[in-house]
Amino acid sequence: MSHVAKEKQKLLNRLKRLRGQLEAIERAVEADTECARVLQQATSCRGALDGFIAEVIEDHIREHMLDPDAPRDDPRTQAAEELVAIVHAYLT
């Protein structure tokens, strides 16, 4: 996963927050917290994981599909930017 080296700390921070959310869900289940609250926490956790996935996909697109020297109005660059926007709209 070398293409994410530049964003490694940001991704690790996301994963640490995600771990904290999972641990909170575990504590809630152990404490017999009401179902609605557990589901709310689980939904938040899923959103955090979707955000992580979107970041990794975006980094991959920018690292492996874009030519850094291409102009912004290059059709491939525009298509890649549209793809990044679609991924973020779908996952976040």
N, CA, C and O atoms as a GROMACS GRO file, in nm:
protein
  368
    1MET      N    1   0.083  -0.118   0.000
    1MET     CA    2   0.000   0.000   0.000
    1MET      C    3   0.088   0.125   0.000
    1MET      O    4   0.058   0.221   0.070
    2SER      N    5   0.193   0.123  -0.076
    2SER     CA    6   0.288   0.234  -0.076
    2SER      C    7   0.227   0.363  -0.127
    2SER      O    8   0.277   0.471  -0.096
    3HIS      N    9   0.120   0.355  -0.206
    3HIS     CA   10   0.062   0.477  -0.261
    3HIS      C   11  -0.002   0.565  -0.155
    3HIS      O   12  -0.038   0.679  -0.185
    4VAL      N   13  -0.017   0.516  -0.034
    4VAL     CA   14  -0.077   0.598   0.071
    4VAL      C   15   0.028   0.651   0.169
    4VAL      O   16  -0.008   0.706   0.273
    5ALA      N   17   0.154   0.635   0.137
    5ALA     CA   18   0.260   0.676   0.230
    5ALA      C   19   0.248   0.822   0.268
    5ALA      O   20   0.273   0.858   0.384
    6LYS      N   21   0.211   0.908   0.173
    6LYS     CA   22   0.198   1.051   0.202
    6LYS      C   23   0.085   1.079   0.300
    6LYS      O   24   0.091   1.176   0.376
    7GLU      N   25  -0.015   0.996   0.298
    7GLU     CA   26  -0.133   1.017   0.381
    7GLU      C   27  -0.138   0.921   0.499
    7GLU      O   28  -0.242   0.907   0.563
    8LYS      N   29  -0.029   0.855   0.526
    8LYS     CA   30  -0.026   0.748   0.626
    8LYS      C   31  -0.076   0.794   0.763
    8LYS      O   32  -0.159   0.727   0.823
    9GLN      N   33  -0.027   0.906   0.813
    9GLN     CA   34  -0.067   0.950   0.946
    9GLN      C   35  -0.215   0.983   0.952
    9GLN      O   36  -0.282   0.951   1.050
   10LYS      N   37  -0.266   1.046   0.848
   10LYS     CA   38  -0.408   1.078   0.843
   10LYS      C   39  -0.492   0.950   0.848
   10LYS      O   40  -0.592   0.943   0.919
   11LEU      N   41  -0.449   0.848   0.773
   11LEU     CA   42  -0.522   0.722   0.772
   11LEU      C   43  -0.512   0.650   0.906
   11LEU      O   44  -0.609   0.593   0.954
   12LEU      N   45  -0.393   0.653   0.965
   12LEU     CA   46  -0.377   0.590   1.096
   12LEU      C   47  -0.464   0.658   1.202
   12LEU      O   48  -0.520   0.591   1.289
   13ASN      N   49  -0.475   0.789   1.196
   13ASN     CA   50  -0.561   0.862   1.290
   13ASN      C   51  -0.708   0.822   1.272
   13ASN      O   52  -0.781   0.805   1.369
   14ARG      N   53  -0.749   0.806   1.147
   14ARG     CA   54  -0.886   0.760   1.120
   14ARG      C   55  -0.909   0.622   1.180
   14ARG      O   56  -1.013   0.596   1.241
   15LEU      N   57  -0.812   0.534   1.164
   15LEU     CA   58  -0.825   0.398   1.216
   15LEU      C   59  -0.829   0.397   1.368
   15LEU      O   60  -0.901   0.316   1.428
   16LYS      N   61  -0.754   0.484   1.431
   16LYS     CA   62  -0.757   0.491   1.578
   16LYS      C   63  -0.894   0.538   1.627
   16LYS      O   64  -0.945   0.486   1.726
   17ARG      N   65  -0.952   0.636   1.558
   17ARG     CA   66  -1.087   0.680   1.595
   17ARG      C   67  -1.188   0.568   1.573
   17ARG      O   68  -1.279   0.547   1.653
   18LEU      N   69  -1.170   0.496   1.464
   18LEU     CA   70  -1.259   0.383   1.434
   18LEU      C   71  -1.248   0.275   1.542
   18LEU      O   72  -1.349   0.220   1.585
   19ARG      N   73  -1.126   0.246   1.586
   19ARG     CA   74  -1.106   0.150   1.694
   19ARG      C   75  -1.179   0.195   1.820
   19ARG      O   76  -1.243   0.114   1.888
   20GLY      N   77  -1.170   0.323   1.852
   20GLY     CA   78  -1.239   0.377   1.967
   20GLY      C   79  -1.391   0.363   1.956
   20GLY      O   80  -1.459   0.333   2.054
   21GLN      N   81  -1.442   0.384   1.835
   21GLN     CA   82  -1.586   0.368   1.814
   21GLN      C   83  -1.628   0.221   1.832
   21GLN      O   84  -1.731   0.193   1.892
   22LEU      N   85  -1.547   0.129   1.780
   22LEU     CA   86  -1.578  -0.013   1.796
   22LEU      C   87  -1.576  -0.053   1.944
   22LEU      O   88  -1.661  -0.129   1.990
   23GLU      N   89  -1.478  -0.003   2.017
   23GLU     CA   90  -1.470  -0.033   2.159
   23GLU      C   91  -1.591   0.023   2.234
   23GLU      O   92  -1.639  -0.038   2.329
   24ALA      N   93  -1.639   0.139   2.192
   24ALA     CA   94  -1.758   0.197   2.255
   24ALA      C   95  -1.881   0.111   2.228
   24ALA      O   96  -1.966   0.095   2.316
   25ILE      N   97  -1.890   0.057   2.109
   25ILE     CA   98  -2.002  -0.034   2.078
   25ILE      C   99  -1.993  -0.159   2.165
   25ILE      O  100  -2.093  -0.205   2.220
   26GLU      N  101  -1.873  -0.212   2.178
   26GLU     CA  102  -1.854  -0.331   2.262
   26GLU      C  103  -1.896  -0.303   2.406
   26GLU      O  104  -1.965  -0.384   2.468
   27ARG      N  105  -1.854  -0.188   2.460
   27ARG     CA  106  -1.892  -0.152   2.597
   27ARG      C  107  -2.044  -0.137   2.609
   27ARG      O  108  -2.103  -0.177   2.710
   28ALA      N  109  -2.106  -0.079   2.508
   28ALA     CA  110  -2.251  -0.060   2.511
   28ALA      C  111  -2.324  -0.194   2.512
   28ALA      O  112  -2.422  -0.210   2.583
   29VAL      N  113  -2.277  -0.289   2.433
   29VAL     CA  114  -2.340  -0.421   2.430
   29VAL      C  115  -2.320  -0.491   2.564
   29VAL      O  116  -2.412  -0.552   2.618
   30GLU      N  117  -2.198  -0.482   2.618
   30GLU     CA  118  -2.172  -0.544   2.748
   30GLU      C  119  -2.258  -0.484   2.859
   30GLU      O  120  -2.294  -0.553   2.954
   31ALA      N  121  -2.290  -0.357   2.846
   31ALA     CA  122  -2.369  -0.287   2.948
   31ALA      C  123  -2.520  -0.296   2.922
   31ALA      O  124  -2.599  -0.232   2.991
   32ASP      N  125  -2.558  -0.377   2.822
   32ASP     CA  126  -2.700  -0.392   2.788
   32ASP      C  127  -2.767  -0.258   2.756
   32ASP      O  128  -2.881  -0.233   2.795
   33THR      N  129  -2.694  -0.173   2.686
   33THR     CA  130  -2.748  -0.045   2.642
   33THR      C  131  -2.863  -0.070   2.545
   33THR      O  132  -2.865  -0.171   2.475
   34GLU      N  133  -2.958   0.022   2.543
   34GLU     CA  134  -3.075   0.003   2.456
   34GLU      C  135  -3.034  -0.010   2.310
   34GLU      O  136  -2.935   0.049   2.266
   35CYS      N  137  -3.111  -0.086   2.236
   35CYS     CA  138  -3.079  -0.120   2.097
   35CYS      C  139  -3.060   0.004   2.009
   35CYS      O  140  -2.968   0.009   1.927
   36ALA      N  141  -3.146   0.103   2.027
   36ALA     CA  142  -3.139   0.223   1.943
   36ALA      C  143  -3.004   0.293   1.958
   36ALA      O  144  -2.946   0.340   1.860
   37ARG      N  145  -2.953   0.299   2.080
   37ARG     CA  146  -2.823   0.363   2.106
   37ARG      C  147  -2.710   0.282   2.043
   37ARG      O  148  -2.618   0.340   1.984
   38VAL      N  149  -2.715   0.151   2.056
   38VAL     CA  150  -2.612   0.065   1.997
   38VAL      C  151  -2.613   0.079   1.844
   38VAL      O  152  -2.508   0.090   1.781
   39LEU      N  153  -2.733   0.080   1.786
   39LEU     CA  154  -2.743   0.096   1.641
   39LEU      C  155  -2.691   0.231   1.596
   39LEU      O  156  -2.629   0.242   1.490
   40GLN      N  157  -2.716   0.334   1.675
   40GLN     CA  158  -2.665   0.467   1.641
   40GLN      C  159  -2.512   0.466   1.640
   40GLN      O  160  -2.450   0.522   1.551
   41GLN      N  161  -2.453   0.402   1.740
   41GLN     CA  162  -2.306   0.393   1.746
   41GLN      C  163  -2.252   0.310   1.629
   41GLN      O  164  -2.150   0.343   1.569
   42ALA      N  165  -2.322   0.202   1.596
   42ALA     CA  166  -2.277   0.117   1.486
   42ALA      C  167  -2.284   0.192   1.353
   42ALA      O  168  -2.196   0.177   1.268
   43THR      N  169  -2.388   0.271   1.336
   43THR     CA  170  -2.402   0.351   1.213
   43THR      C  171  -2.289   0.453   1.203
   43THR      O  172  -2.235   0.476   1.095
   44SER      N  173  -2.254   0.515   1.314
   44SER     CA  174  -2.142   0.609   1.315
   44SER      C  175  -2.012   0.539   1.278
   44SER      O  176  -1.930   0.593   1.204
   45CYS      N  177  -1.995   0.420   1.329
   45CYS     CA  178  -1.875   0.341   1.300
   45CYS      C  179  -1.869   0.306   1.151
   45CYS      O  180  -1.763   0.315   1.089
   46ARG      N  181  -1.982   0.267   1.095
   46ARG     CA  182  -1.987   0.235   0.952
   46ARG      C  183  -1.952   0.358   0.869
   46ARG      O  184  -1.880   0.348   0.770
   47GLY      N  185  -2.001   0.475   0.910
   47GLY     CA  186  -1.968   0.598   0.840
   47GLY      C  187  -1.818   0.628   0.844
   47GLY      O  188  -1.760   0.672   0.746
   48ALA      N  189  -1.758   0.603   0.959
   48ALA     CA  190  -1.614   0.624   0.972
   48ALA      C  191  -1.536   0.529   0.883
   48ALA      O  192  -1.437   0.569   0.821
   49LEU      N  193  -1.579   0.405   0.875
   49LEU     CA  194  -1.512   0.308   0.788
   49LEU      C  195  -1.530   0.346   0.641
   49LEU      O  196  -1.437   0.336   0.562
   50ASP      N  197  -1.650   0.390   0.605
   50ASP     CA  198  -1.672   0.436   0.467
   50ASP      C  199  -1.582   0.554   0.433
   50ASP      O  200  -1.530   0.561   0.322
   51GLY      N  201  -1.563   0.645   0.528
   51GLY     CA  202  -1.473   0.758   0.505
   51GLY      C  203  -1.330   0.713   0.485
   51GLY      O  204  -1.258   0.767   0.401
   52PHE      N  205  -1.287   0.614   0.563
   52PHE     CA  206  -1.152   0.558   0.546
   52PHE      C  207  -1.138   0.496   0.407
   52PHE      O  208  -1.038   0.520   0.338
   53ILE      N  209  -1.235   0.419   0.367
   53ILE     CA  210  -1.231   0.354   0.235
   53ILE      C  211  -1.226   0.460   0.125
   53ILE      O  212  -1.149   0.446   0.029
   54ALA      N  213  -1.306   0.564   0.137
   54ALA     CA  214  -1.306   0.671   0.036
   54ALA      C  215  -1.169   0.737   0.026
   54ALA      O  216  -1.124   0.768  -0.084
   55GLU      N  217  -1.104   0.760   0.139
   55GLU     CA  218  -0.972   0.822   0.137
   55GLU      C  219  -0.870   0.733   0.067
   55GLU      O  220  -0.788   0.782  -0.012
   56VAL      N  221  -0.873   0.603   0.094
   56VAL     CA  222  -0.778   0.511   0.031
   56VAL      C  223  -0.802   0.506  -0.120
   56VAL      O  224  -0.707   0.506  -0.198
   57ILE      N  225  -0.929   0.501  -0.161
   57ILE     CA  226  -0.961   0.499  -0.304
   57ILE      C  227  -0.914   0.629  -0.370
   57ILE      O  228  -0.854   0.626  -0.478
   58GLU      N  229  -0.940   0.742  -0.306
   58GLU     CA  230  -0.897   0.870  -0.362
   58GLU      C  231  -0.745   0.874  -0.376
   58GLU      O  232  -0.694   0.916  -0.481
   59ASP      N  233  -0.673   0.832  -0.274
   59ASP     CA  234  -0.527   0.831  -0.282
   59ASP      C  235  -0.480   0.741  -0.396
   59ASP      O  236  -0.385   0.775  -0.467
   60HIS      N  237  -0.546   0.627  -0.413
   60HIS     CA  238  -0.508   0.534  -0.521
   60HIS      C  239  -0.530   0.600  -0.658
   60HIS      O  240  -0.443   0.592  -0.745
   61ILE      N  241  -0.644   0.662  -0.676
   61ILE     CA  242  -0.674   0.728  -0.803
   61ILE      C  243  -0.571   0.836  -0.832
   61ILE      O  244  -0.517   0.844  -0.943
   62ARG      N  245  -0.543   0.919  -0.734
   62ARG     CA  246  -0.450   1.030  -0.755
   62ARG      C  247  -0.307   0.981  -0.779
   62ARG      O  248  -0.233   1.042  -0.856
   63GLU      N  249  -0.268   0.872  -0.715
   63GLU     CA  250  -0.131   0.822  -0.726
   63GLU      C  251  -0.109   0.739  -0.852
   63GLU      O  252  -0.003   0.747  -0.914
   64HIS      N  253  -0.208   0.659  -0.891
   64HIS     CA  254  -0.186   0.562  -0.999
   64HIS      C  255  -0.258   0.593  -1.129
   64HIS      O  256  -0.227   0.534  -1.232
   65MET      N  257  -0.353   0.685  -1.126
   65MET     CA  258  -0.430   0.710  -1.248
   65MET      C  259  -0.408   0.849  -1.305
   65MET      O  260  -0.443   0.874  -1.421
   66LEU      N  261  -0.352   0.937  -1.228
   66LEU     CA  262  -0.332   1.074  -1.275
   66LEU      C  263  -0.185   1.100  -1.306
   66LEU      O  264  -0.095   1.054  -1.236
   67ASP      N  265  -0.164   1.174  -1.411
   67ASP     CA  266  -0.031   1.222  -1.444
   67ASP      C  267  -0.013   1.357  -1.375
   67ASP      O  268  -0.084   1.452  -1.406
   68PRO      N  269   0.081   1.366  -1.281
   68PRO     CA  270   0.097   1.492  -1.207
   68PRO      C  271   0.135   1.610  -1.295
   68PRO      O  272   0.115   1.725  -1.255
   69ASP      N  273   0.188   1.583  -1.414
   69ASP     CA  274   0.228   1.691  -1.504
   69ASP      C  275   0.118   1.730  -1.602
   69ASP      O  276   0.134   1.826  -1.678
   70ALA      N  277   0.007   1.657  -1.603
   70ALA     CA  278  -0.103   1.687  -1.696
   70ALA      C  279  -0.176   1.813  -1.651
   70ALA      O  280  -0.190   1.838  -1.531
   71PRO      N  281  -0.221   1.892  -1.747
   71PRO     CA  282  -0.297   2.011  -1.710
   71PRO      C  283  -0.433   1.973  -1.649
   71PRO      O  284  -0.486   1.865  -1.675
   72ARG      N  285  -0.487   2.064  -1.569
   72ARG     CA  286  -0.615   2.036  -1.501
   72ARG      C  287  -0.730   2.017  -1.600
   72ARG      O  288  -0.829   1.951  -1.568
   73ASP      N  289  -0.718   2.073  -1.720
   73ASP     CA  290  -0.826   2.058  -1.817
   73ASP      C  291  -0.809   1.934  -1.905
   73ASP      O  292  -0.885   1.914  -2.000
   74ASP      N  293  -0.710   1.851  -1.874
   74ASP     CA  294  -0.691   1.724  -1.946
   74ASP      C  295  -0.813   1.635  -1.921
   74ASP      O  296  -0.857   1.623  -1.807
   75PRO      N  297  -0.870   1.573  -2.025
   75PRO     CA  298  -0.989   1.490  -2.007
   75PRO      C  299  -0.970   1.376  -1.905
   75PRO      O  300  -1.063   1.345  -1.830
   76ARG      N  301  -0.853   1.315  -1.903
   76ARG     CA  302  -0.828   1.207  -1.805
   76ARG      C  303  -0.826   1.262  -1.663
   76ARG      O  304  -0.877   1.199  -1.570
   77THR      N  305  -0.766   1.378  -1.646
   77THR     CA  306  -0.762   1.441  -1.515
   77THR      C  307  -0.904   1.476  -1.469
   77THR      O  308  -0.940   1.452  -1.354
   78GLN      N  309  -0.982   1.532  -1.559
   78GLN     CA  310  -1.119   1.567  -1.524
   78GLN      C  311  -1.201   1.441  -1.490
   78GLN      O  312  -1.280   1.443  -1.396
   79ALA      N  313  -1.181   1.333  -1.566
   79ALA     CA  314  -1.253   1.209  -1.539
   79ALA      C  315  -1.214   1.152  -1.403
   79ALA      O  316  -1.300   1.104  -1.329
   80ALA      N  317  -1.086   1.158  -1.369
   80ALA     CA  318  -1.040   1.107  -1.240
   80ALA      C  319  -1.098   1.191  -1.126
   80ALA      O  320  -1.138   1.137  -1.023
   81GLU      N  321  -1.102   1.322  -1.144
   81GLU     CA  322  -1.159   1.410  -1.042
   81GLU      C  323  -1.308   1.382  -1.024
   81GLU      O  324  -1.359   1.384  -0.912
   82GLU      N  325  -1.379   1.355  -1.134
   82GLU     CA  326  -1.520   1.320  -1.125
   82GLU      C  327  -1.537   1.188  -1.050
   82GLU      O  328  -1.629   1.174  -0.970
   83LEU      N  329  -1.448   1.093  -1.075
   83LEU     CA  330  -1.454   0.964  -1.006
   83LEU      C  331  -1.432   0.983  -0.856
   83LEU      O  332  -1.502   0.922  -0.775
   84VAL      N  333  -1.337   1.065  -0.820
   84VAL     CA  334  -1.312   1.094  -0.677
   84VAL      C  335  -1.438   1.154  -0.615
   84VAL      O  336  -1.476   1.116  -0.504
   85ALA      N  337  -1.501   1.247  -0.684
   85ALA     CA  338  -1.623   1.310  -0.632
   85ALA      C  339  -1.735   1.207  -0.615
   85ALA      O  340  -1.809   1.211  -0.517
   86ILE      N  341  -1.748   1.115  -0.711
   86ILE     CA  342  -1.851   1.011  -0.702
   86ILE      C  343  -1.824   0.920  -0.584
   86ILE      O  344  -1.916   0.886  -0.509
   87VAL      N  345  -1.699   0.879  -0.566
   87VAL     CA  346  -1.663   0.792  -0.453
   87VAL      C  347  -1.699   0.860  -0.322
   87VAL      O  348  -1.759   0.799  -0.233
   88HIS      N  349  -1.663   0.986  -0.308
   88HIS     CA  350  -1.693   1.060  -0.184
   88HIS      C  351  -1.844   1.077  -0.165
   88HIS      O  352  -1.893   1.068  -0.052
   89ALA      N  353  -1.916   1.102  -0.273
   89ALA     CA  354  -2.061   1.118  -0.261
   89ALA      C  355  -2.127   0.987  -0.219
   89ALA      O  356  -2.223   0.987  -0.143
   90TYR      N  357  -2.076   0.876  -0.268
   90TYR     CA  358  -2.134   0.746  -0.237
   90TYR      C  359  -2.095   0.697  -0.099
   90TYR      O  360  -2.178   0.638  -0.029
   91LEU      N  361  -1.972   0.719  -0.058
   91LEU     CA  362  -1.922   0.660   0.066
   91LEU      C  363  -1.923   0.754   0.186
   91LEU      O  364  -1.913   0.708   0.300
   92THR      N  365  -1.935   0.884   0.164
   92THR     CA  366  -1.929   0.973   0.280
   92THR      C  367  -2.056   1.055   0.291
   92THR      O  368  -2.069   1.136   0.383
   0.00000   0.00000   0.00000
